[in-house]
Amino acid sequence: MTRTLAVRLDSLGDVLVTGSAVRALAASSDHLALLCGPRGRSAAELLPGVDDVHCWRAPWIDPEPDPVHREDVEDLVARIAAGAYDRAVVFTSFHQSALPTALLLRMAGVSWVGAISEDYPGSLLDLRHRCEDDQPEPERALGLARACGAELPDGDDGRLAVRAEVLDGPVPARPYVLLHPGTSVPARAWPAERFRETCRLLAAAGHRVVVTGAPDETDLTAYVAGDHGIDRGAGTSLAELARTLAGADAVVVGNTGPAHLAAAVGAPVVSLFAPTVPAARWAPYGVPSVLLGDQHAPCRGSRATTCPVSGHPCLASVTPEDVVAAVLALVDDARGADRDTITLRRIS
């Protein structure tokens, strides 16, 4: 009986883009648990193939880490040891190190550990995988899973996905276009007033517009919806957001977790993408999409959380008219396709 622990310790979107790799590991395991951070837990609970979720805030990964406390580390080591895992696979982004995690896994008695690592791992890794960094994050993660001997099951196309049952439930009356104005960091945010004007223009063009957001973004979603959109910002769980995204003809969103959730339910995406991280790695994966934003702006590759350039030029160059044109192009393209196969794709 093979018990596998997959590890992805950062945020919601990071967990979602690891989904195909997790499914590959699950296909070669009798039991698969996912160790994630608190920012990624709600996404971990939506992933197909996950039998159990452990949560821990890693001080070398979380952007707002707590101080290191020995008892917290010892508690995690004890929990992992209790799981009696045969192998662990540590997934990271290109700028993160897997080695602190690998050390704790060794302390917990995990006998086989694989990860991507440019640094010398000593005895911490059994598999030190190395790869090209300029590839989509889902493919990077799946490459690691394959290096660990795992393959996707027959019929799995490798795209992002959520559990089938997540998509069972009410959604707004269709058709509609969805605007998600919130972002996880300010440097990736398109101005709220432009989202509001986009909502007005889409409504004027005859589209129903649904505006979504996190529970702490109710003021933002109410402002963007105004008198022209349907405000769905209050009290929406991640599963409810997934269903609402799945029903949309197109989704307008920044480079943030819900963009990857939109991809996981097959929704076409207009991506307002600030180039603080590379679009080649982090653009919505496996769905029709339009990328908007100056990808050669001075902030390129900075990983900044607050815009370091006066005027936010990477996204300030994008107008509401640009977004509306992109939405209309995606909607027109989708009219000739089977929407159930595009937006309501399910993987058990």
SETI-286790 format. One record per residue (C-alpha): z negated, y negated, x negated; residue number from 1. Coordinates in pm, 1 decimal. Layout:
N
@up Z | north Y | east X | nr NUM
...
This chain:
348
@up 0.0 | north 0.0 | east 0.0 | nr 1
@up 117.5 | north -326.2 | east -160.1 | nr 2
@up -93.1 | north -634.7 | east -95.7 | nr 3
@up 70.9 | north -960.2 | east -203.8 | nr 4
@up -70.3 | north -1309.2 | east -236.7 | nr 5
@up 181.1 | north -1594.1 | east -230.4 | nr 6
@up 50.6 | north -1933.1 | east -344.1 | nr 7
@up 179.8 | north -2279.3 | east -248.1 | nr 8
@up -92.4 | north -2539.6 | east -283.7 | nr 9
@up 69.4 | north -2872.2 | east -192.5 | nr 10
@up 202.1 | north -3021.5 | east 132.2 | nr 11
@up 360.0 | north -2929.9 | east 462.9 | nr 12
@up 720.1 | north -2965.1 | east 351.3 | nr 13
@up 653.9 | north -2778.3 | east 27.2 | nr 14
@up 519.8 | north -2481.8 | east 220.5 | nr 15
@up 816.5 | north -2483.9 | east 458.8 | nr 16
@up 1076.7 | north -2481.0 | east 179.9 | nr 17
@up 904.5 | north -2175.2 | east 31.6 | nr 18
@up 954.5 | north -1983.4 | east 356.3 | nr 19
@up 1256.7 | north -1774.5 | east 257.1 | nr 20
@up 1080.7 | north -1664.3 | east -62.6 | nr 21
@up 773.0 | north -1570.2 | east 140.9 | nr 22
@up 987.0 | north -1359.9 | east 374.1 | nr 23
@up 1138.3 | north -1179.9 | east 75.5 | nr 24
@up 793.6 | north -1099.3 | east -62.1 | nr 25
@up 675.8 | north -987.6 | east 282.5 | nr 26
@up 969.0 | north -747.3 | east 308.4 | nr 27
@up 839.7 | north -562.6 | east 0.5 | nr 28
@up 471.5 | north -578.0 | east 95.9 | nr 29
@up 245.3 | north -400.0 | east 339.3 | nr 30
@up 32.8 | north -714.7 | east 367.8 | nr 31
@up 113.9 | north -1071.2 | east 263.3 | nr 32
@up -137.2 | north -1354.7 | east 247.9 | nr 33
@up -54.1 | north -1716.3 | east 168.9 | nr 34
@up -292.8 | north -1938.9 | east -25.7 | nr 35
@up -215.7 | north -2301.0 | east 59.2 | nr 36
@up -373.7 | north -2645.0 | east 42.8 | nr 37
@up -516.5 | north -2823.4 | east 348.3 | nr 38
@up -205.9 | north -3043.5 | east 372.0 | nr 39
@up 12.3 | north -2735.3 | east 409.6 | nr 40
@up -202.5 | north -2513.1 | east 629.1 | nr 41
@up -40.0 | north -2598.6 | east 961.9 | nr 42
@up 300.4 | north -2514.0 | east 814.6 | nr 43
@up 171.8 | north -2190.2 | east 661.1 | nr 44
@up 64.4 | north -2075.1 | east 1005.8 | nr 45
@up 423.3 | north -2112.6 | east 1132.2 | nr 46
@up 594.5 | north -1905.4 | east 862.5 | nr 47
@up 740.4 | north -1563.1 | east 943.2 | nr 48
@up 601.8 | north -1281.8 | east 730.8 | nr 49
@up 255.3 | north -1427.5 | east 671.9 | nr 50
@up -29.1 | north -1196.0 | east 775.8 | nr 51
@up -321.1 | north -1409.9 | east 657.6 | nr 52
@up -376.3 | north -1768.0 | east 539.3 | nr 53
@up -630.0 | north -1884.6 | east 280.6 | nr 54
@up -683.1 | north -2256.7 | east 227.0 | nr 55
@up -815.6 | north -2437.6 | east -80.3 | nr 56
@up -774.5 | north -2790.2 | east -213.7 | nr 57
@up -652.9 | north -2760.0 | east -573.6 | nr 58
@up -767.6 | north -3052.5 | east -789.8 | nr 59
@up -456.9 | north -3023.0 | east -1011.7 | nr 60
@up -215.9 | north -3032.8 | east -714.9 | nr 61
@up -358.0 | north -3241.9 | east -427.9 | nr 62
@up -257.0 | north -3611.8 | east -448.4 | nr 63
@up -609.1 | north -3720.7 | east -348.6 | nr 64
@up -819.3 | north -3451.2 | east -516.8 | nr 65
@up -1190.0 | north -3400.1 | east -477.1 | nr 66
@up -1403.6 | north -3374.9 | east -792.1 | nr 67
@up -1410.6 | north -3030.0 | east -949.0 | nr 68
@up -1717.7 | north -2831.2 | east -845.5 | nr 69
@up -1795.8 | north -2497.0 | east -1003.0 | nr 70
@up -1919.4 | north -2348.2 | east -676.5 | nr 71
@up -1587.8 | north -2428.7 | east -504.6 | nr 72
@up -1394.5 | north -2251.9 | east -777.4 | nr 73
@up -1627.1 | north -1953.0 | east -768.4 | nr 74
@up -1594.2 | north -1932.1 | east -389.7 | nr 75
@up -1213.4 | north -1920.1 | east -416.4 | nr 76
@up -1227.5 | north -1656.1 | east -688.8 | nr 77
@up -1458.2 | north -1445.5 | east -470.9 | nr 78
@up -1227.4 | north -1477.5 | east -169.8 | nr 79
@up -922.5 | north -1373.8 | east -368.9 | nr 80
@up -1111.9 | north -1083.3 | east -524.4 | nr 81
@up -1215.0 | north -965.3 | east -177.3 | nr 82
@up -846.7 | north -950.8 | east -80.9 | nr 83
@up -778.9 | north -682.5 | east -345.6 | nr 84
@up -426.9 | north -809.9 | east -407.2 | nr 85
@up -191.1 | north -602.6 | east -619.7 | nr 86
@up 24.1 | north -898.9 | east -714.3 | nr 87
@up 37.3 | north -1275.5 | east -677.3 | nr 88
@up 333.4 | north -1512.1 | east -695.6 | nr 89
@up 260.4 | north -1879.8 | east -761.5 | nr 90
@up 516.5 | north -2125.8 | east -623.9 | nr 91
@up 526.8 | north -2480.0 | east -761.4 | nr 92
@up 755.6 | north -2781.5 | east -779.0 | nr 93
@up 922.5 | north -2866.0 | east -1110.0 | nr 94
@up 651.5 | north -3116.1 | east -1209.5 | nr 95
@up 356.1 | north -2885.5 | east -1138.1 | nr 96
@up 193.6 | north -2622.7 | east -1358.5 | nr 97
@up 123.6 | north -2275.6 | east -1225.3 | nr 98
@up -116.2 | north -2191.6 | east -1507.9 | nr 99
@up -447.4 | north -2325.1 | east -1366.1 | nr 100
@up -383.6 | north -2118.1 | east -1054.2 | nr 101
@up -289.7 | north -1816.4 | east -1263.5 | nr 102
@up -618.3 | north -1844.3 | east -1453.8 | nr 103
@up -818.6 | north -1826.3 | east -1128.1 | nr 104
@up -610.4 | north -1531.6 | east -1011.2 | nr 105
@up -692.0 | north -1346.8 | east -1332.1 | nr 106
@up -1059.7 | north -1427.9 | east -1284.9 | nr 107
@up -1031.2 | north -1276.3 | east -936.8 | nr 108
@up -894.5 | north -953.9 | east -1081.0 | nr 109
@up -530.7 | north -985.9 | east -972.9 | nr 110
@up -353.8 | north -756.7 | east -1216.5 | nr 111
@up 1.9 | north -890.1 | east -1182.4 | nr 112
@up 98.7 | north -1260.3 | east -1157.2 | nr 113
@up 442.7 | north -1422.1 | east -1155.8 | nr 114
@up 540.5 | north -1789.8 | east -1165.0 | nr 115
@up 790.2 | north -2042.6 | east -1296.4 | nr 116
@up 653.8 | north -2190.1 | east -1618.0 | nr 117
@up 793.8 | north -2393.8 | east -1901.9 | nr 118
@up 456.7 | north -2383.8 | east -2078.4 | nr 119
@up 343.6 | north -2089.5 | east -2287.9 | nr 120
@up 135.8 | north -1876.7 | east -2046.4 | nr 121
@up -48.9 | north -1650.3 | east -2288.9 | nr 122
@up -197.5 | north -1364.9 | east -2090.4 | nr 123
@up -196.0 | north -1556.8 | east -1760.0 | nr 124
@up 148.4 | north -1444.3 | east -1639.3 | nr 125
@up 316.5 | north -1106.1 | east -1627.8 | nr 126
@up 642.3 | north -1271.9 | east -1524.3 | nr 127
@up 728.2 | north -1611.1 | east -1673.1 | nr 128
@up 1040.0 | north -1712.2 | east -1480.3 | nr 129
@up 1257.6 | north -1997.9 | east -1602.7 | nr 130
@up 1534.5 | north -2159.3 | east -1401.7 | nr 131
@up 1756.7 | north -2461.1 | east -1354.0 | nr 132
@up 1561.5 | north -2741.4 | east -1191.0 | nr 133
@up 1851.3 | north -2917.2 | east -1017.6 | nr 134
@up 1882.8 | north -2670.6 | east -731.6 | nr 135
@up 1752.1 | north -2683.1 | east -375.4 | nr 136
@up 1381.4 | north -2603.4 | east -359.8 | nr 137
@up 1429.5 | north -2309.5 | east -117.5 | nr 138
@up 1672.3 | north -2150.0 | east -363.9 | nr 139
@up 1440.1 | north -2217.8 | east -657.6 | nr 140
@up 1154.2 | north -2042.7 | east -476.4 | nr 141
@up 1372.5 | north -1753.8 | east -363.3 | nr 142
@up 1492.6 | north -1710.1 | east -721.8 | nr 143
@up 1132.3 | north -1659.9 | east -830.4 | nr 144
@up 1071.5 | north -1405.7 | east -553.9 | nr 145
@up 1381.4 | north -1214.3 | east -661.7 | nr 146
@up 1268.7 | north -1221.2 | east -1024.1 | nr 147
@up 948.9 | north -1056.9 | east -896.3 | nr 148
@up 1156.3 | north -775.2 | east -746.1 | nr 149
@up 1167.7 | north -899.1 | east -385.0 | nr 150
@up 1478.7 | north -938.9 | east -169.0 | nr 151
@up 1538.5 | north -1077.1 | east 176.7 | nr 152
@up 1580.9 | north -810.4 | east 444.4 | nr 153
@up 1926.1 | north -735.9 | east 583.5 | nr 154
@up 2039.0 | north -1002.1 | east 827.4 | nr 155
@up 1816.0 | north -1277.2 | east 685.7 | nr 156
@up 2039.2 | north -1567.9 | east 580.2 | nr 157
@up 1775.2 | north -1727.8 | east 356.5 | nr 158
@up 1749.8 | north -2052.0 | east 549.1 | nr 159
@up 1420.4 | north -2207.7 | east 651.2 | nr 160
@up 1260.3 | north -2067.2 | east 965.0 | nr 161
@up 949.8 | north -2058.4 | east 1183.4 | nr 162
@up 798.6 | north -1771.4 | east 1380.0 | nr 163
@up 995.1 | north -1688.7 | east 1694.1 | nr 164
@up 702.0 | north -1752.2 | east 1926.8 | nr 165
@up 664.2 | north -2109.1 | east 1798.9 | nr 166
@up 979.3 | north -2204.4 | east 1988.3 | nr 167
@up 848.0 | north -2069.6 | east 2320.1 | nr 168
@up 717.9 | north -2359.3 | east 2524.8 | nr 169
@up 814.8 | north -2682.6 | east 2700.6 | nr 170
@up 1038.5 | north -2945.6 | east 2542.8 | nr 171
@up 1164.7 | north -3280.3 | east 2674.4 | nr 172
@up 1460.0 | north -3270.0 | east 2911.9 | nr 173
@up 1780.1 | north -3241.7 | east 2710.5 | nr 174
@up 1997.3 | north -3386.4 | east 2573.3 | nr 175
@up 1816.6 | north -3627.9 | east 2341.9 | nr 176
@up 1814.1 | north -3771.6 | east 1991.4 | nr 177
@up 1482.1 | north -3762.9 | east 1806.3 | nr 178
@up 1345.3 | north -4037.7 | east 1580.5 | nr 179
@up 1052.6 | north -3957.0 | east 1349.8 | nr 180
@up 960.2 | north -4285.2 | east 1178.3 | nr 181
@up 646.9 | north -4177.1 | east 988.3 | nr 182
@up 641.6 | north -4057.1 | east 628.9 | nr 183
@up 381.6 | north -3901.6 | east 404.4 | nr 184
@up 410.9 | north -4181.8 | east 146.2 | nr 185
@up 513.6 | north -4549.6 | east 190.4 | nr 186
@up 791.0 | north -4538.0 | east -72.3 | nr 187
@up 990.6 | north -4307.2 | east 156.6 | nr 188
@up 955.6 | north -4515.8 | east 473.9 | nr 189
@up 1241.5 | north -4694.3 | east 648.5 | nr 190
@up 1116.3 | north -5016.8 | east 812.8 | nr 191
@up 967.9 | north -4965.6 | east 1159.4 | nr 192
@up 1167.3 | north -5256.1 | east 1303.7 | nr 193
@up 1489.2 | north -5080.2 | east 1202.2 | nr 194
@up 1378.7 | north -4761.0 | east 1373.8 | nr 195
@up 1303.5 | north -4970.2 | east 1683.4 | nr 196
@up 1648.8 | north -5129.3 | east 1676.4 | nr 197
@up 1807.1 | north -4786.1 | east 1624.9 | nr 198
@up 1623.3 | north -4664.8 | east 1933.6 | nr 199
@up 1762.2 | north -4960.4 | east 2132.6 | nr 200
@up 2117.2 | north -4905.4 | east 2008.5 | nr 201
@up 2111.5 | north -4533.1 | east 2082.9 | nr 202
@up 1977.9 | north -4596.6 | east 2432.5 | nr 203
@up 2248.2 | north -4858.2 | east 2487.6 | nr 204
@up 2505.5 | north -4596.4 | east 2384.8 | nr 205
@up 2376.8 | north -4365.4 | east 2658.2 | nr 206
@up 2144.8 | north -4138.5 | east 2460.4 | nr 207
@up 1794.4 | north -4038.2 | east 2562.5 | nr 208
@up 1570.1 | north -4106.0 | east 2263.0 | nr 209
@up 1245.0 | north -3923.0 | east 2186.0 | nr 210
@up 1008.9 | north -4068.5 | east 1923.6 | nr 211
@up 759.7 | north -3838.4 | east 1750.2 | nr 212
@up 483.3 | north -3884.9 | east 1495.6 | nr 213
@up 156.6 | north -3759.3 | east 1358.7 | nr 214
@up -164.4 | north -3810.2 | east 1560.8 | nr 215
@up -255.0 | north -4111.2 | east 1345.3 | nr 216
@up 86.2 | north -4275.0 | east 1400.9 | nr 217
@up 54.3 | north -4359.1 | east 1769.9 | nr 218
@up 87.4 | north -4734.5 | east 1714.4 | nr 219
@up 404.1 | north -4675.5 | east 1512.8 | nr 220
@up 566.4 | north -4443.1 | east 1766.0 | nr 221
@up 479.8 | north -4673.2 | east 2056.4 | nr 222
@up 636.6 | north -4966.9 | east 1872.0 | nr 223
@up 954.2 | north -4776.0 | east 1783.6 | nr 224
@up 996.9 | north -4635.8 | east 2135.4 | nr 225
@up 939.7 | north -4973.6 | east 2300.9 | nr 226
@up 1112.0 | north -4989.2 | east 2638.2 | nr 227
@up 1405.0 | north -4773.1 | east 2532.0 | nr 228
@up 1258.0 | north -4445.4 | east 2406.6 | nr 229
@up 1015.6 | north -4172.4 | east 2511.3 | nr 230
@up 698.8 | north -4190.5 | east 2302.7 | nr 231
@up 576.3 | north -3841.5 | east 2207.3 | nr 232
@up 348.4 | north -3953.3 | east 1925.9 | nr 233
@up 10.3 | north -3873.6 | east 2079.1 | nr 234
@up -153.6 | north -3534.8 | east 2039.9 | nr 235
@up 149.6 | north -3338.5 | east 1921.0 | nr 236
@up 70.6 | north -3023.7 | east 1722.9 | nr 237
@up 305.7 | north -2903.3 | east 1451.4 | nr 238
@up 422.8 | north -2619.4 | east 1677.0 | nr 239
@up 496.2 | north -2868.9 | east 1956.3 | nr 240
@up 681.8 | north -3087.5 | east 1708.6 | nr 241
@up 887.6 | north -2786.0 | east 1598.3 | nr 242
@up 993.3 | north -2718.4 | east 1958.0 | nr 243
@up 1078.7 | north -3083.4 | east 2016.4 | nr 244
@up 1284.4 | north -3098.3 | east 1697.7 | nr 245
@up 1463.5 | north -2776.5 | east 1796.0 | nr 246
@up 1581.8 | north -2930.0 | east 2121.1 | nr 247
@up 1728.0 | north -3244.4 | east 1965.0 | nr 248
@up 2099.3 | north -3310.2 | east 1927.2 | nr 249
@up 2013.3 | north -3488.3 | east 1601.3 | nr 250
@up 1696.4 | north -3590.0 | east 1416.9 | nr 251
@up 1650.9 | north -3915.1 | east 1222.8 | nr 252
@up 1373.4 | north -3879.1 | east 964.4 | nr 253
@up 1275.9 | north -3974.6 | east 611.3 | nr 254
@up 1213.0 | north -3741.6 | east 319.3 | nr 255
@up 893.7 | north -3597.2 | east 459.6 | nr 256
@up 758.6 | north -3270.3 | east 597.1 | nr 257
@up 914.4 | north -3297.4 | east 946.3 | nr 258
@up 1260.2 | north -3319.9 | east 783.0 | nr 259
@up 1205.6 | north -2967.4 | east 650.1 | nr 260
@up 1060.7 | north -2859.2 | east 984.2 | nr 261
@up 1380.0 | north -2987.2 | east 1149.5 | nr 262
@up 1579.6 | north -2773.6 | east 907.2 | nr 263
@up 1354.1 | north -2475.9 | east 982.3 | nr 264
@up 1447.7 | north -2492.7 | east 1351.6 | nr 265
@up 1815.8 | north -2564.2 | east 1280.9 | nr 266
@up 1833.9 | north -2926.7 | east 1395.6 | nr 267
@up 2104.3 | north -3154.5 | east 1247.5 | nr 268
@up 1937.8 | north -3424.4 | east 1036.7 | nr 269
@up 2013.0 | north -3784.7 | east 950.5 | nr 270
@up 1806.6 | north -3807.6 | east 632.5 | nr 271
@up 1678.9 | north -4151.0 | east 527.8 | nr 272
@up 1628.3 | north -4038.1 | east 172.1 | nr 273
@up 1453.7 | north -4249.5 | east -90.3 | nr 274
@up 1557.7 | north -4113.1 | east -433.4 | nr 275
@up 1205.7 | north -4109.1 | east -579.4 | nr 276
@up 1266.1 | north -3733.1 | east -591.3 | nr 277
@up 1613.7 | north -3577.1 | east -628.3 | nr 278
@up 1810.8 | north -3515.6 | east -309.4 | nr 279
@up 1970.1 | north -3214.9 | east -481.1 | nr 280
@up 1629.6 | north -3047.1 | east -460.1 | nr 281
@up 1472.2 | north -3197.0 | east -150.4 | nr 282
@up 1742.4 | north -3286.2 | east 104.2 | nr 283
@up 1727.1 | north -3092.4 | east 436.0 | nr 284
@up 1843.0 | north -2740.2 | east 360.1 | nr 285
@up 2091.4 | north -2523.1 | east 544.6 | nr 286
@up 2166.5 | north -2751.0 | east 840.7 | nr 287
@up 2432.0 | north -3016.5 | east 915.6 | nr 288
@up 2301.2 | north -3339.5 | east 767.0 | nr 289
@up 2394.6 | north -3692.3 | east 666.4 | nr 290
@up 2213.7 | north -3844.0 | east 367.2 | nr 291
@up 2158.0 | north -4221.1 | east 386.7 | nr 292
@up 2006.1 | north -4440.1 | east 116.4 | nr 293
@up 2105.5 | north -4563.3 | east -227.8 | nr 294
@up 2060.1 | north -4257.4 | east -448.2 | nr 295
@up 2115.3 | north -4467.5 | east -761.8 | nr 296
@up 1843.7 | north -4725.8 | east -687.5 | nr 297
@up 1599.6 | north -4823.0 | east -967.7 | nr 298
@up 1325.9 | north -4601.0 | east -817.7 | nr 299
@up 1538.0 | north -4291.6 | east -879.5 | nr 300
@up 1330.9 | north -3999.5 | east -1007.9 | nr 301
@up 1009.2 | north -4202.3 | east -1029.9 | nr 302
@up 809.5 | north -3988.0 | east -780.6 | nr 303
@up 648.5 | north -4315.4 | east -675.3 | nr 304
@up 432.8 | north -4313.7 | east -363.3 | nr 305
@up 448.9 | north -4693.1 | east -323.1 | nr 306
@up 785.9 | north -4859.8 | east -378.8 | nr 307
@up 795.7 | north -4996.3 | east -735.8 | nr 308
@up 1096.4 | north -5223.4 | east -669.2 | nr 309
@up 1080.3 | north -5550.2 | east -477.0 | nr 310
@up 1261.5 | north -5530.2 | east -144.3 | nr 311
@up 1272.1 | north -5149.4 | east -127.4 | nr 312
@up 1646.4 | north -5150.4 | east -203.8 | nr 313
@up 1707.6 | north -4776.8 | east -175.7 | nr 314
@up 1646.5 | north -4780.4 | east 201.2 | nr 315
@up 1679.2 | north -5152.4 | east 279.4 | nr 316
@up 2053.9 | north -5104.5 | east 231.0 | nr 317
@up 2064.6 | north -4877.0 | east 539.1 | nr 318
@up 2120.8 | north -5055.8 | east 871.4 | nr 319
@up 2049.0 | north -4931.8 | east 1224.7 | nr 320
@up 2424.4 | north -4931.5 | east 1279.3 | nr 321
@up 2462.4 | north -4692.9 | east 983.4 | nr 322
@up 2209.4 | north -4456.8 | east 1138.4 | nr 323
@up 2369.1 | north -4468.4 | east 1482.6 | nr 324
@up 2709.0 | north -4390.2 | east 1330.6 | nr 325
@up 2560.8 | north -4093.3 | east 1145.4 | nr 326
@up 2391.3 | north -3966.5 | east 1462.6 | nr 327
@up 2713.2 | north -3990.6 | east 1660.5 | nr 328
@up 2903.2 | north -3803.4 | east 1388.5 | nr 329
@up 2651.2 | north -3517.5 | east 1391.6 | nr 330
@up 2645.3 | north -3501.2 | east 1772.1 | nr 331
@up 3025.7 | north -3496.2 | east 1789.1 | nr 332
@up 3040.2 | north -3219.6 | east 1528.0 | nr 333
@up 2785.4 | north -3012.2 | east 1719.3 | nr 334
@up 2965.6 | north -3033.2 | east 2053.4 | nr 335
@up 3211.4 | north -2768.1 | east 1947.5 | nr 336
@up 2939.2 | north -2529.9 | east 1829.2 | nr 337
@up 2691.5 | north -2300.4 | east 2002.2 | nr 338
@up 2373.3 | north -2510.7 | east 2005.4 | nr 339
@up 2153.5 | north -2204.9 | east 2057.3 | nr 340
@up 2264.3 | north -2065.3 | east 1723.3 | nr 341
@up 2223.3 | north -2402.3 | east 1551.4 | nr 342
@up 1891.2 | north -2533.4 | east 1677.4 | nr 343
@up 1711.5 | north -2240.9 | east 1834.4 | nr 344
@up 1761.8 | north -1988.4 | east 1556.3 | nr 345
@up 1470.4 | north -1748.7 | east 1552.1 | nr 346
@up 1332.7 | north -1510.1 | east 1294.3 | nr 347
@up 1054.4 | north -1275.5 | east 1402.6 | nr 348
